[in-house]
Amino acid sequence: MPKRVLLGLLLACGLAASALAQEPKTGGVINAVIQPEPPGLMLAMVQNGPVQMVSGNIFEGLLRYSPKLDPQPELAESWSVSEDAKTYTFKLRKGVTWHDGKPFTAADVLFSIEMLKQTHARARTNLAQLEKVETPDDYTVVFTLKQPFGPFLGIFEVGSMPMVPKHLYEGTDWKTNPYNNAPVGTGPFMFKEWQKGSFIRLVKNPNYYEKGKPYLDEIYWQIIPDAAARSVAYETGKVDVLPGGSVENFDVPRLSKLKDTCVTGAGWEFFSPLAWLWLNNRQGPLADKRVRQAIMYAIDRDFAKDVIWNGLGKVATGPSASTIKYYTDDVKKYPYDPAKAKALLKEAGYKGEKIRLLPLAYGETWQRWGEAVKQNLQDVGMTIETIATDVAGGNQKIGDWDYDIAFTYLYQYGDPALGVGRNYISGNIAKGQVFNNVEGYSNPEIDKLFAEGAVATPDSKRKEIYEKAQKILVEDVPVAWMLELQFPTIMRCKVKNLITTGIGVNDGFKDAWLDK
């Protein structure tokens, strides 16, 4: 969508909202598209984008975050930080219950942290500076750090550190626990049913601790595999909300112009999604840095941005999105240059060995991108075999390192210590986990820089460290960075107050209401 069109739509919706501010109305059902169907709903075990979108309304974190990424109360009603910046004391809300009626206490927080260290790649990295956690009473949690860690208050969002019910998971095999498919959280909505291939139904939590919320009675997450059918479902009124990424980019301009339709690009501030290609650094041609650099030169990323993504993106320059702290574009550049790619492949001694390409099973846009990348790589002499799979199968192959090149997009979480380093530090190579260092990149200098950058003071020192790390990574090309993605949300204008935080729809139904 041309920027001026999107801007006009955003301004129109914003002005309409401010002019017609009303008291929220209670009741009603919202139908929203979820694309693709999540591989599971247990947020502590699986963190794909669709999982976070649905389960972020079932589970909760200790904190929420404003569009400016300022921390706000959620399960923790207040917090304080010691003068030496090493002790964080959280006071939990009283009267919070799990969906099965059991009380939520500090014991659940303690259990969740220990579980997440083992099941959640990002949480494990985020907690690397944690020395101990203490629970002096049922409603107080004290985190003591080994040393000051500036981004610490940014790690408690629901997708980054979801609270898990101790009484349902303690002493069980977490991977096979039946509550993985019928999740129990503390959030504003409760899991009701999941008809595979059709819909996921959430219902209002009648005992939610925030009086009067949620306003809605139910949410139906409609699972519609065909891209054209998702657009038709909105046009015909079957669905009310098309979250970012749920329709193909070429349909966004047309749908945005429909009557009583509002569009917003807000709600992604915490994520800054960055698309890249995992490159398996462990063996074969891709173990050679020159081959990985050749891939960067071989791919026409401007074509991807302008044609495949309809301008809804920005060509990435490296491991950090331009929207997060300490980003620099003063790095080695990789313009589209097939001749340079061929020269590097020749220099590396590439002999036409077969390379497996795993597209992302998130819809037609991603399939088109997979075809374009395959063609780009074949044009410079690489032998590419496309491996088709669904989301769960793709997760398993990537987690098992059973791939050569694989599409993905990952979130940045506002700070390189939270969302960037996790993909490149060697200590985060763990087979079976999907969103860590699955490419197998290992560089002691990068390990050292990210360890120093996480705890350095003042900010000018962190900036210096992270800029150096970006330069090294862009030279080494552990993964092939593609685009900073943009995902506008399309909805009926009767849907009010859906986007209120930096994670948007992922926790937005808590505040949403229908102007019936």
Kinemage of the C-alpha trace (Angstrom):
@kinemage 1
@onewidth
@group {chain A} dominant
@subgroup {mainchain}
@vectorlist {calphas} color= white
{ca met a 1} P 0.000 0.000 0.000
{ca pro a 2} L 1.451 3.437 -0.811
{ca lys a 3} L 2.555 5.166 2.375
{ca arg a 4} L 0.286 8.146 1.797
{ca val a 5} L -2.758 5.836 1.513
{ca leu a 6} L -1.917 3.972 4.698
{ca leu a 7} L -1.165 7.232 6.513
{ca gly a 8} L -4.473 8.686 5.424
{ca leu a 9} L -6.336 5.650 6.661
{ca leu a 10} L -4.499 5.728 9.968
{ca leu a 11} L -5.241 9.419 10.455
{ca ala a 12} L -8.874 8.964 9.525
{ca cys a 13} L -9.319 6.156 12.008
{ca gly a 14} L -7.441 8.027 14.709
{ca leu a 15} L -9.504 11.178 14.285
{ca ala a 16} L -12.731 9.194 14.230
{ca ala a 17} L -11.766 7.393 17.415
{ca ser a 18} L -10.873 10.565 19.278
{ca ala a 19} L -13.975 12.400 18.101
{ca leu a 20} L -16.322 9.627 19.086
{ca ala a 21} L -14.815 8.517 22.395
{ca gln a 22} L -17.454 6.542 24.238
{ca glu a 23} L -17.928 4.454 27.304
{ca pro a 24} L -17.213 0.796 26.486
{ca lys a 25} L -20.230 -1.405 25.875
{ca thr a 26} L -20.441 -4.899 27.302
{ca gly a 27} L -21.167 -8.062 25.344
{ca gly a 28} L -20.816 -9.334 21.843
{ca val a 29} L -18.666 -11.735 19.887
{ca ile a 30} L -15.676 -10.913 17.702
{ca asn a 31} L -14.556 -13.142 14.874
{ca ala a 32} L -10.879 -12.766 14.014
{ca val a 33} L -8.713 -14.598 11.499
{ca ile a 34} L -5.733 -16.557 12.776
{ca gln a 35} L -3.232 -17.423 10.055
{ca pro a 36} L -1.805 -19.998 9.967
{ca glu a 37} L -3.415 -22.382 12.440
{ca pro a 38} L -1.198 -22.458 15.544
{ca pro a 39} L 0.823 -25.642 16.128
{ca gly a 40} L -0.206 -25.453 19.794
{ca leu a 41} L -1.458 -22.995 22.418
{ca met a 42} L 0.909 -23.571 25.336
{ca leu a 43} L 2.881 -20.333 25.224
{ca ala a 44} L 5.637 -21.615 27.483
{ca met a 45} L 6.357 -24.389 24.980
{ca val a 46} L 5.736 -22.788 21.559
{ca gln a 47} L 6.260 -19.154 20.558
{ca asn a 48} L 5.221 -18.931 16.895
{ca gly a 49} L 3.480 -15.669 16.008
{ca pro a 50} L -0.025 -17.219 15.765
{ca val a 51} L 0.460 -18.932 19.142
{ca gln a 52} L 1.330 -15.618 20.787
{ca met a 53} L -1.633 -13.932 19.121
{ca val a 54} L -4.219 -16.344 20.504
{ca ser a 55} L -2.606 -17.357 23.781
{ca gly a 56} L -1.623 -13.821 24.747
{ca asn a 57} L -5.299 -13.379 25.612
{ca ile a 58} L -5.361 -16.569 27.724
{ca phe a 59} L -2.070 -16.251 29.588
{ca glu a 60} L -0.547 -13.162 31.156
{ca gly a 61} L 2.847 -11.829 32.132
{ca leu a 62} L 3.825 -9.817 35.170
{ca leu a 63} L 3.863 -6.651 33.043
{ca arg a 64} L 2.358 -5.137 29.912
{ca tyr a 65} L 4.079 -2.524 27.742
{ca ser a 66} L 2.823 0.712 26.254
{ca pro a 67} L 3.382 1.568 22.578
{ca lys a 68} L 6.467 3.442 23.798
{ca leu a 69} L 7.538 0.221 25.581
{ca asp a 70} L 7.091 1.650 29.064
{ca pro a 71} L 6.278 -1.101 31.606
{ca gln a 72} L 2.717 -1.202 32.951
{ca pro a 73} L 1.098 -3.349 35.680
{ca glu a 74} L -0.449 -6.692 34.832
{ca leu a 75} L -0.099 -9.608 37.258
{ca ala a 76} L 2.355 -7.447 39.160
{ca glu a 77} L 0.627 -4.335 40.478
{ca ser a 78} L 3.871 -2.548 41.383
{ca trp a 79} L 7.633 -2.978 41.397
{ca ser a 80} L 10.723 -1.296 42.791
{ca val a 81} L 14.423 -1.350 41.945
{ca ser a 82} L 17.284 -1.175 44.427
{ca glu a 83} L 19.870 1.610 44.258
{ca asp a 84} L 22.513 -0.756 42.907
{ca ala a 85} L 20.068 -1.851 40.153
{ca lys a 86} L 20.519 -5.499 41.039
{ca thr a 87} L 17.351 -6.225 43.053
{ca tyr a 88} L 13.836 -5.985 41.612
{ca thr a 89} L 10.893 -6.461 43.956
{ca phe a 90} L 7.489 -7.188 42.437
{ca lys a 91} L 4.243 -6.977 44.360
{ca leu a 92} L 1.636 -9.293 42.854
{ca arg a 93} L -2.064 -8.557 42.612
{ca lys a 94} L -4.174 -10.253 45.241
{ca gly a 95} L -7.352 -12.070 44.323
{ca val a 96} L -6.112 -13.325 40.952
{ca thr a 97} L -7.209 -16.863 40.092
{ca trp a 98} L -6.363 -19.311 37.373
{ca his a 99} L -9.202 -20.239 35.046
{ca asp a 100} L -9.850 -23.372 37.132
{ca gly a 101} L -10.349 -21.241 40.251
{ca lys a 102} L -7.026 -21.910 41.973
{ca pro a 103} L -5.230 -18.822 43.331
{ca phe a 104} L -2.294 -17.293 41.488
{ca thr a 105} L 0.625 -16.737 43.867
{ca ala a 106} L 4.362 -16.150 43.974
{ca ala a 107} L 4.852 -19.928 43.862
{ca asp a 108} L 3.497 -19.897 40.304
{ca val a 109} L 5.999 -17.197 39.344
{ca leu a 110} L 8.877 -19.201 40.794
{ca phe a 111} L 7.738 -22.371 39.023
{ca ser a 112} L 7.190 -20.542 35.734
{ca ile a 113} L 10.712 -19.143 35.740
{ca glu a 114} L 12.289 -22.537 36.322
{ca met a 115} L 10.134 -24.107 33.607
{ca leu a 116} L 10.768 -21.340 31.073
{ca lys a 117} L 14.525 -21.638 31.509
{ca gln a 118} L 14.163 -25.114 30.008
{ca thr a 119} L 11.359 -24.653 27.486
{ca his a 120} L 11.610 -21.071 26.218
{ca ala a 121} L 14.799 -20.119 24.370
{ca arg a 122} L 14.300 -16.376 24.728
{ca ala a 123} L 13.441 -16.542 28.418
{ca arg a 124} L 16.590 -18.521 29.100
{ca thr a 125} L 18.704 -15.791 27.488
{ca asn a 126} L 16.752 -13.006 29.176
{ca leu a 127} L 17.387 -14.596 32.567
{ca ala a 128} L 21.115 -15.128 32.062
{ca gln a 129} L 21.923 -12.388 34.600
{ca leu a 130} L 19.560 -13.798 37.221
{ca glu a 131} L 21.311 -14.910 40.407
{ca lys a 132} L 18.260 -15.959 42.409
{ca val a 133} L 14.513 -15.545 42.844
{ca glu a 134} L 12.927 -15.380 46.281
{ca thr a 135} L 9.315 -15.369 47.403
{ca pro a 136} L 9.173 -13.980 50.953
{ca asp a 137} L 5.382 -14.265 50.888
{ca asp a 138} L 2.606 -15.323 48.515
{ca tyr a 139} L 2.428 -11.919 46.848
{ca thr a 140} L 6.053 -10.788 46.691
{ca val a 141} L 8.724 -11.905 44.230
{ca val a 142} L 12.305 -10.665 44.542
{ca phe a 143} L 14.684 -11.022 41.603
{ca thr a 144} L 18.398 -10.608 42.392
{ca leu a 145} L 20.760 -10.139 39.465
{ca lys a 146} L 24.440 -10.988 39.263
{ca gln a 147} L 25.059 -7.494 37.921
{ca pro a 148} L 22.913 -4.613 36.637
{ca phe a 149} L 21.013 -5.478 33.449
{ca gly a 150} L 19.405 -2.414 31.890
{ca pro a 151} L 16.665 -4.161 29.844
{ca phe a 152} L 15.484 -6.338 32.762
{ca leu a 153} L 12.103 -4.611 33.092
{ca gly a 154} L 11.463 -5.429 29.423
{ca ile a 155} L 11.388 -9.233 29.789
{ca phe a 156} L 7.997 -9.737 31.467
{ca glu a 157} L 5.618 -9.485 28.492
{ca val a 158} L 3.224 -12.414 28.106
{ca gly a 159} L 4.973 -13.949 25.103
{ca ser a 160} L 8.400 -13.555 26.705
{ca met a 161} L 7.531 -14.788 30.190
{ca pro a 162} L 4.038 -16.265 30.405
{ca met a 163} L 2.941 -17.367 33.851
{ca val a 164} L 2.238 -21.103 34.063
{ca pro a 165} L -0.045 -22.824 36.634
{ca lys a 166} L 2.257 -24.749 38.960
{ca his a 167} L -0.528 -26.985 40.207
{ca leu a 168} L -1.187 -28.305 36.690
{ca tyr a 169} L 2.409 -28.731 35.507
{ca glu a 170} L 4.557 -29.572 38.503
{ca gly a 171} L 5.666 -33.209 38.431
{ca thr a 172} L 4.357 -33.834 34.897
{ca asp a 173} L 6.020 -34.344 31.535
{ca trp a 174} L 5.634 -30.795 30.268
{ca lys a 175} L 5.747 -31.762 26.600
{ca thr a 176} L 2.843 -34.209 26.890
{ca asn a 177} L 0.779 -32.453 29.552
{ca pro a 178} L -2.884 -32.499 28.380
{ca tyr a 179} L -3.264 -28.835 29.368
{ca asn a 180} L -0.978 -27.929 26.460
{ca asn a 181} L -4.059 -28.426 24.260
{ca ala a 182} L -6.540 -26.904 26.703
{ca pro a 183} L -4.518 -24.098 28.291
{ca val a 184} L -5.350 -22.643 31.693
{ca gly a 185} L -4.197 -19.092 32.309
{ca thr a 186} L -5.138 -16.040 34.349
{ca gly a 187} L -6.080 -13.882 31.360
{ca pro a 188} L -9.307 -12.142 30.392
{ca phe a 189} L -10.369 -15.028 28.154
{ca met a 190} L -10.565 -18.769 28.789
{ca phe a 191} L -9.977 -21.545 26.305
{ca lys a 192} L -13.267 -23.239 25.397
{ca glu a 193} L -12.780 -25.368 22.300
{ca trp a 194} L -10.582 -25.951 19.287
{ca gln a 195} L -12.085 -27.505 16.188
{ca lys a 196} L -8.943 -28.222 14.197
{ca gly a 197} L -9.002 -26.616 10.796
{ca ser a 198} L -12.080 -24.563 11.686
{ca phe a 199} L -11.830 -22.290 14.747
{ca ile a 200} L -10.461 -21.707 18.229
{ca arg a 201} L -13.053 -20.381 20.662
{ca leu a 202} L -12.254 -18.288 23.727
{ca val a 203} L -14.888 -17.165 26.236
{ca lys a 204} L -15.005 -14.382 28.767
{ca asn a 205} L -13.349 -15.030 32.118
{ca pro a 206} L -16.195 -14.177 34.535
{ca asn a 207} L -13.778 -13.966 37.468
{ca tyr a 208} L -11.214 -11.686 35.889
{ca tyr a 209} L -9.485 -9.464 38.409
{ca glu a 210} L -10.010 -6.210 36.490
{ca lys a 211} L -13.564 -5.236 37.308
{ca gly a 212} L -15.780 -4.952 34.245
{ca lys a 213} L -13.275 -6.552 31.893
{ca pro a 214} L -13.264 -8.084 29.444
{ca tyr a 215} L -16.158 -6.431 27.686
{ca leu a 216} L -16.598 -9.094 25.017
{ca asp a 217} L -18.370 -12.407 25.600
{ca glu a 218} L -16.411 -14.509 23.128
{ca ile a 219} L -13.672 -14.522 20.524
{ca tyr a 220} L -13.728 -16.915 17.618
{ca trp a 221} L -10.350 -17.260 15.945
{ca gln a 222} L -11.351 -18.423 12.480
{ca ile a 223} L -8.950 -20.793 10.727
{ca ile a 224} L -9.252 -20.249 6.971
{ca pro a 225} L -6.363 -21.877 5.079
{ca asp a 226} L -7.071 -20.289 1.682
{ca ala a 227} L -5.811 -16.724 1.303
{ca ala a 228} L -8.590 -15.593 -1.034
{ca ala a 229} L -11.198 -17.075 1.308
{ca arg a 230} L -9.811 -15.053 4.231
{ca ser a 231} L -10.313 -11.855 2.281
{ca val a 232} L -13.824 -12.929 1.242
{ca ala a 233} L -14.639 -13.740 4.867
{ca tyr a 234} L -13.931 -10.123 5.786
{ca glu a 235} L -15.754 -8.706 2.767
{ca thr a 236} L -18.874 -10.744 3.532
{ca gly a 237} L -18.881 -9.973 7.253
{ca lys a 238} L -17.925 -13.417 8.537
{ca val a 239} L -14.911 -11.936 10.321
{ca asp a 240} L -14.424 -8.590 12.019
{ca val a 241} L -10.651 -8.469 12.487
{ca leu a 242} L -7.792 -9.285 10.139
{ca pro a 243} L -4.667 -9.158 12.318
{ca gly a 244} L -1.396 -8.159 10.672
{ca gly a 245} L -0.223 -10.834 8.276
{ca ser a 246} L -3.535 -12.679 8.030
{ca val a 247} L -4.276 -11.630 4.443
{ca glu a 248} L -1.930 -11.408 1.500
{ca asn a 249} L -0.250 -8.050 1.025
{ca phe a 250} L -1.755 -7.523 -2.409
{ca asp a 251} L -5.229 -7.574 -0.822
{ca val a 252} L -4.474 -4.937 1.846
{ca pro a 253} L -5.155 -1.816 -0.285
{ca arg a 254} L -8.491 -3.144 -1.571
{ca leu a 255} L -9.766 -4.341 1.802
{ca ser a 256} L -8.683 -1.123 3.493
{ca lys a 257} L -11.019 0.887 1.272
{ca leu a 258} L -14.141 -1.086 2.182
{ca lys a 259} L -16.979 0.665 3.967
{ca asp a 260} L -16.776 0.865 7.774
{ca thr a 261} L -13.199 -0.420 7.728
{ca cys a 262} L -10.405 0.929 9.887
{ca val a 263} L -6.690 0.195 9.496
{ca thr a 264} L -3.781 0.642 11.857
{ca gly a 265} L -0.085 -0.144 11.745
{ca ala a 266} L 0.141 0.153 15.539
{ca gly a 267} L 0.664 -2.757 17.894
{ca trp a 268} L 4.014 -4.009 16.612
{ca glu a 269} L 6.288 -1.617 18.495
{ca phe a 270} L 7.521 -4.293 20.891
{ca phe a 271} L 8.247 -6.725 18.067
{ca ser a 272} L 9.809 -4.889 15.086
{ca pro a 273} L 9.565 -8.126 13.044
{ca leu a 274} L 12.648 -8.904 10.969
{ca ala a 275} L 12.580 -11.561 8.232
{ca trp a 276} L 15.647 -13.578 7.339
{ca leu a 277} L 16.841 -16.915 6.034
{ca trp a 278} L 18.282 -19.348 8.526
{ca leu a 279} L 21.564 -20.603 7.016
{ca asn a 280} L 22.816 -23.856 8.502
{ca asn a 281} L 26.440 -22.983 9.321
{ca arg a 282} L 27.378 -26.480 10.475
{ca gln a 283} L 28.279 -28.405 7.332
{ca gly a 284} L 28.247 -28.419 3.557
{ca pro a 285} L 28.619 -25.337 1.365
{ca leu a 286} L 26.909 -23.010 3.855
{ca ala a 287} L 29.642 -23.627 6.426
{ca asp a 288} L 31.794 -21.342 4.228
{ca lys a 289} L 31.282 -17.645 4.918
{ca arg a 290} L 31.859 -16.859 1.239
{ca val a 291} L 28.858 -18.975 0.243
{ca arg a 292} L 26.695 -17.205 2.824
{ca gln a 293} L 27.867 -13.831 1.508
{ca ala a 294} L 27.105 -15.014 -2.038
{ca ile a 295} L 23.524 -15.735 -0.954
{ca met a 296} L 23.171 -12.151 0.273
{ca tyr a 297} L 24.382 -10.782 -3.066
{ca ala a 298} L 22.245 -13.244 -5.047
{ca ile a 299} L 18.867 -12.285 -3.566
{ca asp a 300} L 16.931 -9.323 -4.941
{ca arg a 301} L 15.531 -7.926 -1.719
{ca asp a 302} L 14.191 -4.757 -3.331
{ca phe a 303} L 12.059 -6.922 -5.616
{ca ala a 304} L 10.787 -8.781 -2.553
{ca lys a 305} L 9.908 -5.514 -0.825
{ca asp a 306} L 8.261 -3.799 -3.788
{ca val a 307} L 6.561 -6.708 -5.561
{ca ile a 308} L 6.028 -9.537 -3.090
{ca trp a 309} L 5.356 -7.352 -0.023
{ca asn a 310} L 3.685 -4.461 -1.911
{ca gly a 311} L 6.001 -1.940 -0.290
{ca leu a 312} L 5.061 -3.063 3.234
{ca gly a 313} L 8.616 -3.407 4.455
{ca lys a 314} L 12.156 -2.107 4.435
{ca val a 315} L 15.324 -3.835 3.256
{ca ala a 316} L 17.252 -5.003 6.309
{ca thr a 317} L 20.903 -4.042 6.759
{ca gly a 318} L 21.792 -6.619 9.408
{ca pro a 319} L 20.759 -8.311 12.657
{ca ser a 320} L 18.950 -5.315 14.187
{ca ala a 321} L 15.806 -3.675 12.902
{ca ser a 322} L 16.209 0.052 12.371
{ca thr a 323} L 13.493 0.692 14.976
{ca ile a 324} L 15.321 -0.715 18.012
{ca lys a 325} L 18.049 0.667 20.248
{ca tyr a 326} L 21.650 0.917 19.057
{ca tyr a 327} L 20.897 0.152 15.423
{ca thr a 328} L 23.492 1.238 12.861
{ca asp a 329} L 23.525 1.054 9.072
{ca asp a 330} L 27.299 1.671 9.035
{ca val a 331} L 27.948 -1.934 8.059
{ca lys a 332} L 29.024 -3.919 4.990
{ca lys a 333} L 26.384 -3.620 2.260
{ca tyr a 334} L 24.987 -6.422 0.106
{ca pro a 335} L 23.273 -4.931 -2.945
{ca tyr a 336} L 21.729 -7.266 -5.503
{ca asp a 337} L 24.809 -8.356 -7.465
{ca pro a 338} L 24.554 -11.796 -9.145
{ca ala a 339} L 28.023 -11.428 -10.684
{ca lys a 340} L 29.596 -10.933 -7.269
{ca ala a 341} L 27.617 -13.896 -5.938
{ca lys a 342} L 28.925 -16.129 -8.731
{ca ala a 343} L 32.499 -14.994 -8.085
{ca leu a 344} L 32.231 -15.794 -4.368
{ca leu a 345} L 30.736 -19.223 -5.076
{ca lys a 346} L 33.621 -19.968 -7.468
{ca glu a 347} L 36.165 -18.758 -4.930
{ca ala a 348} L 34.581 -21.001 -2.259
{ca gly a 349} L 34.773 -24.024 -4.565
{ca tyr a 350} L 31.025 -24.600 -4.729
{ca lys a 351} L 30.415 -27.538 -7.091
{ca gly a 352} L 26.639 -27.478 -7.413
{ca glu a 353} L 25.881 -29.451 -4.260
{ca lys a 354} L 22.146 -29.693 -3.549
{ca ile a 355} L 20.856 -27.174 -0.991
{ca arg a 356} L 17.464 -27.672 0.666
{ca leu a 357} L 15.229 -24.601 0.945
{ca leu a 358} L 12.414 -24.606 3.489
{ca pro a 359} L 9.762 -21.902 2.833
{ca leu a 360} L 7.548 -20.592 5.631
{ca ala a 361} L 4.059 -22.105 5.548
{ca tyr a 362} L 2.337 -18.814 6.388
{ca gly a 363} L 0.446 -18.224 3.165
{ca glu a 364} L 0.803 -17.269 -0.465
{ca thr a 365} L 3.077 -14.270 0.097
{ca trp a 366} L 5.648 -16.483 1.780
{ca gln a 367} L 5.322 -19.148 -0.890
{ca arg a 368} L 5.905 -16.541 -3.594
{ca trp a 369} L 8.935 -15.296 -1.702
{ca gly a 370} L 10.270 -18.842 -1.489
{ca glu a 371} L 9.912 -19.211 -5.258
{ca ala a 372} L 11.646 -15.866 -5.880
{ca val a 373} L 14.582 -16.745 -3.612
{ca lys a 374} L 14.908 -20.167 -5.231
{ca gln a 375} L 15.059 -18.522 -8.649
{ca asn a 376} L 17.633 -15.963 -7.464
{ca leu a 377} L 19.875 -18.694 -6.095
{ca gln a 378} L 19.502 -20.888 -9.167
{ca asp a 379} L 20.390 -17.899 -11.351
{ca val a 380} L 23.853 -17.764 -9.748
{ca gly a 381} L 24.417 -21.489 -10.144
{ca met a 382} L 23.174 -22.976 -6.906
{ca thr a 383} L 21.214 -26.258 -6.929
{ca ile a 384} L 18.097 -25.679 -4.829
{ca glu a 385} L 15.500 -28.211 -3.710
{ca thr a 386} L 12.344 -26.841 -2.089
{ca ile a 387} L 11.096 -28.837 0.908
{ca ala a 388} L 7.361 -28.327 1.519
{ca thr a 389} L 6.040 -28.636 5.067
{ca asp a 390} L 3.399 -27.279 7.416
{ca val a 391} L 4.130 -24.995 10.379
{ca ala a 392} L 4.636 -27.754 12.939
{ca gly a 393} L 6.781 -29.785 10.539
{ca gly a 394} L 8.857 -26.735 9.712
{ca asn a 395} L 9.402 -26.017 13.403
{ca gln a 396} L 10.577 -29.569 13.954
{ca lys a 397} L 12.982 -29.564 11.005
{ca ile a 398} L 14.516 -26.256 12.031
{ca gly a 399} L 14.741 -27.263 15.695
{ca asp a 400} L 16.404 -30.538 14.682
{ca trp a 401} L 18.795 -28.617 12.354
{ca asp a 402} L 17.457 -30.681 9.449
{ca tyr a 403} L 17.618 -27.923 6.814
{ca asp a 404} L 20.085 -25.866 4.772
{ca ile a 405} L 18.150 -22.642 4.203
{ca ala a 406} L 14.844 -21.818 5.919
{ca phe a 407} L 12.609 -18.751 5.981
{ca thr a 408} L 11.600 -17.137 9.246
{ca tyr a 409} L 10.806 -13.832 10.841
{ca leu a 410} L 11.622 -13.032 14.440
{ca tyr a 411} L 10.791 -10.309 16.904
{ca gln a 412} L 13.336 -7.847 18.274
{ca tyr a 413} L 11.736 -6.908 21.641
{ca gly a 414} L 13.071 -3.360 21.727
{ca asp a 415} L 16.614 -4.093 22.859
{ca pro a 416} L 19.459 -6.175 21.364
{ca ala a 417} L 19.999 -7.879 24.717
{ca leu a 418} L 16.449 -9.266 24.519
{ca gly a 419} L 15.715 -9.928 20.868
{ca val a 420} L 18.960 -9.921 18.883
{ca gly a 421} L 21.784 -11.617 20.762
{ca arg a 422} L 19.699 -14.744 21.378
{ca asn a 423} L 20.113 -15.713 17.721
{ca tyr a 424} L 23.900 -15.447 17.567
{ca ile a 425} L 25.469 -16.341 20.920
{ca ser a 426} L 26.916 -19.846 20.999
{ca gly a 427} L 25.457 -20.566 24.431
{ca asn a 428} L 22.030 -20.448 22.814
{ca ile a 429} L 22.644 -23.405 20.497
{ca ala a 430} L 20.184 -26.002 21.764
{ca lys a 431} L 18.771 -28.741 19.561
{ca gly a 432} L 14.997 -29.013 19.599
{ca gln a 433} L 14.339 -25.301 20.112
{ca val a 434} L 13.279 -23.160 17.176
{ca phe a 435} L 13.858 -19.489 17.887
{ca asn a 436} L 17.399 -19.410 19.205
{ca asn a 437} L 20.773 -19.903 17.462
{ca val a 438} L 19.506 -22.688 15.203
{ca glu a 439} L 21.988 -21.756 12.477
{ca gly a 440} L 24.829 -22.996 14.690
{ca tyr a 441} L 26.930 -19.821 14.439
{ca ser a 442} L 29.783 -19.642 16.924
{ca asn a 443} L 32.118 -16.688 17.360
{ca pro a 444} L 33.787 -16.059 20.763
{ca glu a 445} L 34.091 -12.338 20.022
{ca ile a 446} L 30.340 -12.070 19.377
{ca asp a 447} L 29.643 -14.018 22.581
{ca lys a 448} L 31.848 -11.558 24.473
{ca leu a 449} L 30.286 -8.468 22.891
{ca phe a 450} L 26.713 -9.517 23.606
{ca ala a 451} L 27.635 -10.474 27.172
{ca glu a 452} L 29.250 -7.069 27.694
{ca gly a 453} L 26.518 -5.133 25.892
{ca ala a 454} L 23.794 -6.588 28.107
{ca val a 455} L 25.283 -5.111 31.278
{ca ala a 456} L 27.375 -2.151 30.102
{ca thr a 457} L 26.774 1.383 31.327
{ca pro a 458} L 26.172 4.085 30.274
{ca asp a 459} L 24.059 3.751 27.125
{ca ser a 460} L 26.858 5.242 25.019
{ca lys a 461} L 29.015 2.235 25.912
{ca arg a 462} L 26.223 -0.177 24.982
{ca lys a 463} L 25.850 1.644 21.661
{ca glu a 464} L 29.553 1.252 20.919
{ca ile a 465} L 29.474 -2.477 21.740
{ca tyr a 466} L 26.360 -3.267 19.712
{ca glu a 467} L 27.538 -1.311 16.702
{ca lys a 468} L 30.749 -3.359 16.706
{ca ala a 469} L 28.738 -6.586 16.983
{ca gln a 470} L 26.565 -5.589 14.024
{ca lys a 471} L 29.628 -4.989 11.847
{ca ile a 472} L 31.075 -8.422 12.661
{ca leu a 473} L 27.802 -10.245 12.107
{ca val a 474} L 27.120 -8.559 8.775
{ca glu a 475} L 30.578 -9.631 7.628
{ca asp a 476} L 30.060 -13.233 8.807
{ca val a 477} L 26.448 -13.586 7.537
{ca pro a 478} L 25.323 -16.290 9.994
{ca val a 479} L 21.831 -15.746 8.553
{ca ala a 480} L 20.677 -13.858 5.454
{ca trp a 481} L 18.739 -10.778 6.561
{ca met a 482} L 15.862 -9.904 4.251
{ca leu a 483} L 13.258 -7.307 5.287
{ca glu a 484} L 11.907 -5.367 8.227
{ca leu a 485} L 8.228 -6.320 7.919
{ca gln a 486} L 5.101 -4.206 8.321
{ca phe a 487} L 1.786 -5.796 9.271
{ca pro a 488} L -1.281 -3.501 9.176
{ca thr a 489} L -4.338 -4.680 11.125
{ca ile a 490} L -7.680 -4.335 9.322
{ca met a 491} L -10.929 -4.280 11.299
{ca arg a 492} L -14.524 -3.115 11.360
{ca cys a 493} L -14.708 0.387 12.751
{ca lys a 494} L -17.223 -0.911 15.315
{ca val a 495} L -14.333 -2.773 16.998
{ca lys a 496} L -13.040 -0.289 19.557
{ca asn a 497} L -9.862 -0.105 21.615
{ca leu a 498} L -8.308 -3.269 20.195
{ca ile a 499} L -4.745 -1.932 19.976
{ca thr a 500} L -3.689 -0.478 23.329
{ca thr a 501} L -0.187 -1.859 23.930
{ca gly a 502} L 3.094 -2.448 22.126
{ca ile a 503} L 2.007 -6.021 21.272
{ca gly a 504} L -1.356 -5.049 19.818
{ca val a 505} L -3.809 -7.851 19.087
{ca asn a 506} L -1.682 -10.284 21.132
{ca asp a 507} L -3.170 -8.917 24.341
{ca gly a 508} L -5.680 -6.441 22.926
{ca phe a 509} L -8.961 -8.232 23.521
{ca lys a 510} L -8.689 -7.431 27.218
{ca asp a 511} L -9.629 -3.829 26.379
{ca ala a 512} L -11.607 -4.302 23.156
{ca trp a 513} L -15.344 -3.716 22.864
{ca leu a 514} L -18.006 -3.596 20.177
{ca asp a 515} L -19.971 -0.461 19.366
{ca lys a 516} L -23.140 -2.466 18.650
